[in-house]
Amino acid sequence: MTSLISNMIPDRDNLKRMLASLDTAIASAAKYHPDEADFRTTLRASVRLLMLEASESDHEWIRGQLEEMLARHGLKNFEL
């Protein structure tokens, strides 16, 4: 049973929780990554993991959520 649970694709509620965690992490990331290049590399890795866990049908919705989140943090020119 454990392997079935670990291979499940997150639903929107779980994706929203994952995005909320990422939003919180972005807010504090500057403390841990004063170098913008390091921050962007770490953020891209987190986004990649999120997209890998999500179903393909959720990718466009996730991108929209991420763009709004990044804009709130002043990262409007961030390529996903």
Protein Blocks (a to p, Z undefined) as FASTA:
>chain_A
ZZmmmmpccdfklmmmmmmmmmmmmmmmmmmmmblklmmmmmmmmmmmmmmmpcfklmmm
mmmmmmmmmmmnopambcZZ
